[in-house]
Amino acid sequence: MTKRVTFSAICLSLTIIFLYAASALSTGKIAALGLASLLCGICVSRFGVRYGVALYVGAALLSLLLLPNKMFALLYVLFAGYYPIIKLFIEKLHKLWAEWILKILFFNLILTVLYIVVKLFFMPVLTSALALLILQYLGPAILILQVLFILYDWILSYMIGYYDQFIRRISHD
C-alpha cells in the first residue's frame, strides 16, 4: 500500500512539474502535456484505475490552483489527464477496429464540447473578423487535430508498453 501511494505521489509531483513546464516554456509545450498524460497512464497500468483517477483528480486541482497559464491546466482537465483511463476501458474490447472507432468518436465528442464552450463564452467577445477567420479554418483544423490525436494515442500506447516491458522489469516489480 505504501509503495502504491508513494509511486502515485511521485507521479502527481512529476505531472505538476510537466504541466508547469508546458505553461512556462516557449517550446515543447505539447510534449510536456503529453508526458503529464503519460504519467496517469503508467499509474493506471501499474496499480489500476483507482490510483489513476486519484492522480488525475489531484493533478487537475493542483494545476488549476498553481499554474500561471491556465490554458494547459484546462487542456489537462478537459482531455489529456483522464484520456489514459478512457483508453484503458476502450482497449479492453480487444477488437482493434472497434477500439479506434470508439476512440475517435470520444475525441470528436470532446472537440464538440470544446467548440460549444468556445462559441458560447469566447466567440461573443472576439472581433467579427477573428471569429470569421476561426470559422473559415475550422474544417482543416479539425482534420489536423484528428491526425494529431491518432499520433498521440499511438505514442501513449508505445510509451506505456515500453514502461511495462522494460522499466518495470528493471525495477523488480
Phi, psi and omega in degrees: 000315180297321179297320180294315181294318180296314179299316179296321179294321177295317177299320178297314180298314179294324177300314179295321178297315179294321179292322176296318177298319179298324182276340186255330184286155177273334176228163178079018183297314182292322178297318179295320177296320178296321178294323176297320178293321180301322182297324175294319178297320178293318180297318178295317181297322185276318188237355176107175187295321182304314181289326176295318178295318178298318177298313180300311182297315179299314180293322179298311180296313181295321180293322178293330179277322192258331187286137179289325179255107186286349182299316181285331173296317179293321176298321178292313183294317186276343181209297193296330184289317184260353181302320178302329178289314177300316180303317179302312181294320179294319184285354174288349177292329181058031173230104189305316182295319180290322179300312181294322178298313180295319179297315181291321175297318178298314180299318179292328174297315178296318177299320179296316178298315179297320178298316180297317179298313180297317182295319181287319189257332186249329181297321180299333182268350178281153175292155183297326179294318179292319178297318178296320178298317179297314180294327180295322183257016181294317180300304178299325179296319179295319178297315179296319179297325177299313180296317179296324178296316179298318177296317178300314180297317180296314179295319178300315177299315181298314183291321177293319176297319178297317178299311182298321186279320188247303187293317181295323179293322179295325182279005174061049177266000000 
